[in-house]
Amino acid sequence: MTKIVNHWIGGKTVEGASGTFGPVTDPATGAVTTKVAFATVDEVDAAVRTAKEAFATWGQSSLAKRTEILFRFRALLDANRDAIAELITAEHGKVHSDALGEVARGLEIVDLACGINVQLKGELSTQVASRVDVASIRQPLGVVAGITPFNFPAMVPMWMFPMAIATGNTFILKPSEKDPSASLKIAELLSEAGLPDGVFNVVHGDKVAVDRLLDHPDVKAVSFVGSTPIARYIHTTASAKGKRVQALGGAKNHMLVLPDADLDAAADAAVSAAYGSAGERCMAISAVVAVGAIGDQLVDKIRERAEKIKIGPGNDPTSEMGPLITAVHRDKVASYVTGAAAEGAEVVLDGTGYTVDGFEDGHWIGISLLDKVPTSAKAYQDEIFGPVLCVLRVDTYEEGMTLINASPFGNGTAIFTRDGGAARRFQLEVEAGMVGVNVPIPVPVGYHSFGGWKDSLFGDHHIYGNDGTHFYTRGKVVTTRWPDPADAPTGVDLGFPRNH
């Protein structure tokens, strides 16, 4: 029987009332294994209403209570790593080890949230004037929402909700309808940890659910991770409604390889960062920029490694790369490869038409490597989000920097070199939010913040870290004067207040 994934509202599963369901496929077989309920406007409203009611008490709860629950949740999450990873593999298709890595990176943010009492410490200045003290404090916003993508169905929500609920907000998650089961498992673990009903809710669906969250007056902030066009839409729409918004968009992450680099290390890094998770990562390296005469040698080393990657079902321990999320996405990714030669690129490896024996109906595509790609080619201009690596050739560091900074995206970037001066210059000059020096995927640890520049981020705040704390709270300054009983009356003074 086909599994049905319903909503989670008020601490329990709630059957979808719309009668509309979306199909969830096993990418390795192409078979529909699950149906996910699509929320109506009324169901979204019910979730918001429940979250608002819960905020009345959760927002006033002690930091000790919040962190106690989060510590219990962390233990449960740790104990259920494999179960969550299996759900991710079954619906996303990524290999089990990669899914486990996703859960581990999400745990880092839960760790950060468990120590939220340190980040929420206020500031106090005494005697700013006679018997006058000034304190700065931070308070929660209320009901906040997270709209998350298919490529990290556990990690990206954990970039959001632990910080949100630790700071006293209540949360509504709208996960991707393509792989929704991990979100329900997380909701169950939060409930088991003792999180009060209504603090964390999940509504599934499509644009109807998203638009209602953006429009609802009781939703005070929206976090989003996804493509640039949708990120721009989320930011524009929700900001116009007076909401706080952080919307992380797409990427075209460049890796600049200088002539002095260790080419074996650079090739290892390029293959790992381009083809891991079948390229369905916003931090994937999708463009290698080879400087000077090293291009041919570097491409040969990348091809040599890429040809050895074992592609197969994510639940096969020998598989290194799984299928793509849907057949439609697979066909779109393939179109960039089939059209590359006509646009001036050299097709070194063509992964289109790839199949896996016994799983012929899966959403398979092989490794593709394009060399000497012109910047006018669609394979370079677009975020492909698949296992396609473009190599571009430049003569100098300056030419490479100009090329990278001309990209409309500014999510992540990397440089491979042995020259500390060149690396320092690169990290200061490159227009991207996250930079790696001999590190191909510079995803920050939890106590720093994740976010890009340019068309890779809409809004003022990056996600998690200190930015996460600030995003989910607002500042308040309290000025206090307790006069001494012996003070003589000061009388009326219409002049501008002075500190003395």
Phi, psi and omega in degrees: 000145179287129178290146177243128177255120181254183180281166175232108184225128177067031176084013179207162176287142181232122181294141178295135183264347186285334187078003179258131182229151174252146180279142174241121184256157167275110186299336181284334182246339184080001182275143175283118183251341189214150170241137180245132181291138176259127186284146170271172175301319180297323180288322174297317179300322179295320178295318179295317180299316179297317180295323180293319178296320180292328181297331182304326178257321182296321180295340178259000183288158183286153175300325180299318180293315181300312184290328176300316179294319180294323176297319177295319177299319180299319179295319179293320179298317179297318181289339184250021181306310184297318181297318179292318179299322179295321176297318180297313181299319183295329185251331178268319179106347182295155183293156188299321180296324178291320177296321176297320177298323177299314179297320180298319179291327174294324178300329179301322181285326174297319175304315180298317181294329179296337177255027186297336181300329178290317182289337181266006176300133178274188178237147180224129172243121180261153176056042175292337169212181184300114180059026180245128176243149178233129179237142173249129180228164176236138183231153182292163183273320185135233177274126178233157185231151174233131178242115194238158186268174183283336193285337175224077187291346176252314187293312185295316172304325179284348168291339190251295195293328179298318179292321182295312183283331177296326180274002172105004179273166167252155196229140172238121179258129170246093182281172175298139177285353182278332179213075190271348192292327181299325182294324178289324177296319178297318179299319179296320180292322177298318178295318179297329179285349178104012178295128181301147179304137176093347180287324178233126183226153179230126171238132180261163176150199185238215184298331179300312180294317181298311184296325179292321176296321179292331186266335190295127184293339181271356173270115189268339182207151180228129172252139183217144169225129181175208182284160181297315179302319180286323177300317178297319179296314180301313182296313181297314185291311184289323178297323179296338177268007177083015181269154170280136186224135164235117184232108181268125185257207188279188187204156166217084190278126182261147173236111181272123181246114181275159184300335182272001185291155169287105188291329176294315178296320180294320179293317176303314183294319181296316180294315180298316186281334181275324190250352174300139183056031180056029178076005182271059178225137177289345178256013177295144169281119180243354179220116174261128180251107182267127184260128174078213190275003185278353190305310183298316181295319181295316179298319178300317180293322178295314180299315181305318181283318184296325181294341183268355182293131179267121182256133180183183181303143183296337180270005174269117184300340180274348181286138176255336178218136181260193180280176173273166191296320180220162176293324179297316179294320178303315181293324178294316178299317181299327183296331178291330180280315182294335180263001188292316184298321180295338179263008173103003180270158175258121182274106181276316175229132181243109183267002181289148180081006182286140174224164178245127181304130179087350180227043188298337181269004178287169184269065190269146167209144181270187180285133175238139179227122181246131181246158177052045184282125176285151181293346178278348183287144178298327180297335176270320187288325187265155170278106186285319180063047177201179186280063179233119179249128177260135174246128178245150182247134174223161183270331187222163174303315183299319179294321178295318179296319178299318180297313182296314184288344176282345180293141177290343179267152178210048184280284179230161178203166181211154173232139175244118185195161171259359187266108181297324179295318179294320180296318179296318178298318181298313184293336178273329186267333186287143183261077179210155185277339182225128188234134175246134172251107187059025175231116189282330181237086188278060175286121184294152172294166190301330184271006163250180186246147182257129175171154182254191177241175173054229184281010176263355178208131174238121186119169186269343187250136166284182186251148185052190185062203179298325178298323178296317178299315181291323181296319185270007176224164173231148185277151175218137179246128183245121177253125188234137172226124175248099184291149175287139180303337181278353181296137174284150177303139182269340180081178180281135178222108182274004178286166180294134182302136179238148176265116179203000000 
